[in-house]
């Protein structure tokens, strides 16, 4: 089992090095440095991720947009003394958002304006979990459970045939779980306002930023989704957080089981039957 695990972990690290915006020679950094200039060549793996990002943009009505990372310039969640940006700052950042303006094909991508950027952060970790599962299955590991920062993918049940029991973190009590899901195969991913946030004037501002409004999601504490692939579960959960009041209709349209926790701690969705 160890060689299989090592191969899967190595591929996750490869994906991080390839797509992290924090790494100088990553694909993401090269694309962003070329903004306003010429085309940047891409490989089939990057092209496939861009196609999926395009699908997410379309499904979400534009609230999920991989060019929205520019909002981090005005919503800084790392500041020692957090501040809420004013309307003008948000408007300036939003002027650089627009997946529909990006020119891309299977072989190249071009960001049309200087200052634009893309960020695979909304799908990269979940894609890595799915790649790890693929490597496990290719090497005969059909009873593996992969957990990347709370995004979970199972290649099959436990060796004795029993399902894996996966806890969904309580969004206001980190040491507790709000529900426990039985997973035989497939994935469960959660998006929430507790993962990165700051508070000003008694109001919580989370890192999930709506590309259309330029402001943080503020309707749900968390949304968890079960789906065959981790990347689909994760993007559905994030889109639902951003769609706010329209989230449940969206999730029902995608025919995925979900658990949404509202701002009062109320539970919504088919998975609430597994609440603890």
Helices and strands as residue ranges (DSSP letters): H 2-19, H 27-33, E 40-41, H 44-59, G 68-73, H 87-94, G 99-101, E 103-104, E 108-110, G 120-122, H 124-138, E 145-148, E 151-154, E 164-170, E 173-183, E 186-192, E 197-200, E 203-206, E 220-227, H 230-243, G 244-246, H 247-253, E 258-262, E 267-268, G 270-274
